[in-house]
Amino acid sequence: IECAGRKGIFPEPEHDPVIQIANYVIRQGETEPFIKVIFCLKEVLPIVDVDVRCFENEKKMLNAWANFVRCCDPDIITGYNIQNFDIAYLIDRSKVLKSSTFSFLGRMRKIQTKVRKMVLQSKQMGKRENKQINIEGRVQFDLLLAIVRDYKLRSYTLNAVSYNFLNEQKEDVHHSI
């Protein structure tokens, strides 16, 4: 996800809107996604080979994304820092926007997806506060947590990890563009 944060302040769901949710959907065993879709707040330019869906307001965008998840019915949801940021932020933001349907993201239609804070402690990783999110019937695989567990790096930002393993970094684009 991308948020339109305030200058110099890390995004907070009470204040800062989600402006973009990008998704790849891949079938087990295939190398290329069969769905590439991005949900955007306000009108944006098209992207080649991507289904760009634009919404005039954030609540409609979030609800459309939640419907997309329910419709695609993924077994696995993966990303980088999705457990401690992206999914939790989306859930918290949907509460701020008073969406009554957003947080039913799992396969059990009547069980609401909720965020719980928990503290984990080990000799290897030290003491860490994490968020646990139930999405009934769907496995969440957060690459950040796997990288922190399995590799000793100087930095765990997405750019640093991308550079370490791929010799590439993401292209940062200001939200106004």
Disulfide bonds with the S-S distance in Angstrom:
none
